Amino acid sequence: MLMNKLRTQVKWIMAAIVVVFVLSIFLMYGPGGGRGTGNKDYAVAEVDGRKVMRSQIEAGLAEIAEQAQNTQVTSEDLPLLRRNVLDSIIIEAGLKKEAKNRDIKVTDEELEKVIAQIESQFPTKEAFMQYMEQSGIDEKKMKQDITDRLAQQKVLESVSGGVVVSDDEVAKFYESTKDLFFRRPAGYNVNFASFGTKDQAMKARARLSSGAEWDKVLDEVSKDVKNSTPYGKPTFVAEKDMAGPMKVLMDLPLGKLSPLISATSEDVLLVVKRSRSPERVLSLPEVKDEIQKMLKAQKERELQQKFFQEMKSKTPVKILDPSIFPADKAAESADKTE
């Protein structure tokens, strides 16, 4: 049943809802934010003395549905999902109180940086202000919401700060998973440059075909390049991925420049196939940094999850409408047995 399958997934969704504060601001104040939830609204719970409205729960469900587009959600799953939306509200309330107790401050520069990121979603600042006005968004309240979330993010950073991953931990993880995670299929090391139009790519190709150096040409046309690799740092492409528009690379001689490749309607590629790489297991030095980042992130998540549980246990919660949280006791029992 999907209920059991989603139980673990939803916990990570809950964490994401709380951790990614800037994303939540984007959803609230970016284009398409501020969705309506109908006219019938009432308090379904109280968190630390503050009422939680049905509309807040349903808005949270809508955001989860957007993030889990490939997962089929049925009516049986809704109680558990509603409970996890409520959990995210409980955690946010706890984080807000913790930020106040720790006297955490947010600078004007930090606030303006987030506002600039939101504005960048719009063609112009005027378009952003017009959207704010038409949507009835109060600028002062928006800034306070952003400030609160940045302060809460700092709380989490302090909780998970100082995490260290030892070389021994990295080596043990590598030895136990190298055949599963670090076996690379046969393929080629290539340099590539992506352009927005065929005309831009054609001009660059003409310069490269005349013998000009890769890095020099890309520097000359940098304003037209969407993405690229420096000549000294080629990237790997597996043979199995050389299909569709990329199939032309299979027969491309080593060291030769490819014809224009229309990877998508908005990406035209130029590729140089540098060398062949047989199937092999990547060495520890090649993947050490990647493993360290992964293990560090895992440790940080574990510390944050523990902190979330502590805040949940300390935050007073009163369910006012048990009919929409029937999975509440079952979820708590499952948490205790995991």
Secondary structure, DSSP 8 states (H G I E B T S, - for coil): -HHHHHHHHHHHHHHHHHH-HHHHHHHHHSTT-S----S---EEEEETTEEEEHHHHHHHHHHHHHHTTTS---GGGHHHHHHHHHHHHHHHHHHHHHHHHTT----HHHHHHHHHHHHTTSSSHHHHHHHHHHHT--HHHHHHHHHHHHHHHHHHHHHHTT----HHHHHHHHHHHHHHHSEE-SEEEEEEEEESSHHHHHHHHHHHHTT--HHHHHHHTGGGEEEE--TTS-EEEEGGG--GGGGGGTT--TT-B---EEEETTEEEEEEEEEEE-SEE--HHHHHHHHHHHHHHHHHHHHHHHHHHHHHHHS-EEES-GGG-TTHHHHHHHHHH-
